[in-house]
Amino acid sequence: MVKLPVDINRARSAQVRQVLARTLADGVHVLMADMSATVHCDVAAARMLMLMHTRASARGAGLWLVAPTPPVRAVLASLGVDRIVPVCPGLDDAVTDVLRRPMWPHH
């Protein structure tokens, strides 16, 4: 799990993108972004999260946004991010969602 910062704005979204991309490059298949401390997420950050979800999916992985604060959840919903990227109220919900989504073939 990657803990996201308190404020994710245009300037900081590049740093967050690098951390998430590096984590995916390390071969992680389930990437959970802890948003429990994030109180601000602007449009640029929301777009970055959608982009990282797309990149994760292209690698056969997934990105889950975990425990966003109410103001962040409102931004994600207003921009439609929550219709593209899984947004879960807590870690248990995220784990349950991961287990429900077959992301790669079972052998």
C-alpha angles and dihedrals in degrees: 000000000000116000110221122215127260092252124034108184132153093282096046096041090076090058092047090048090053092051092048093045092049090050091051091047088056087066101259112160098188114045116183119190112204107217096171092114096039111107099167130043118166130201093268090054092048090052090049090053090052090049091050090049089053091048091048091050091050088057093049090255135109141226121215124188107217129202101345114190116249095260092049093045088053091053092047091050095045091053094043094243090131089061090058107028120048109249115192128188093223146358095267090054091049093051090049090050092049091052091051094053115072101209099172134022116280114232 
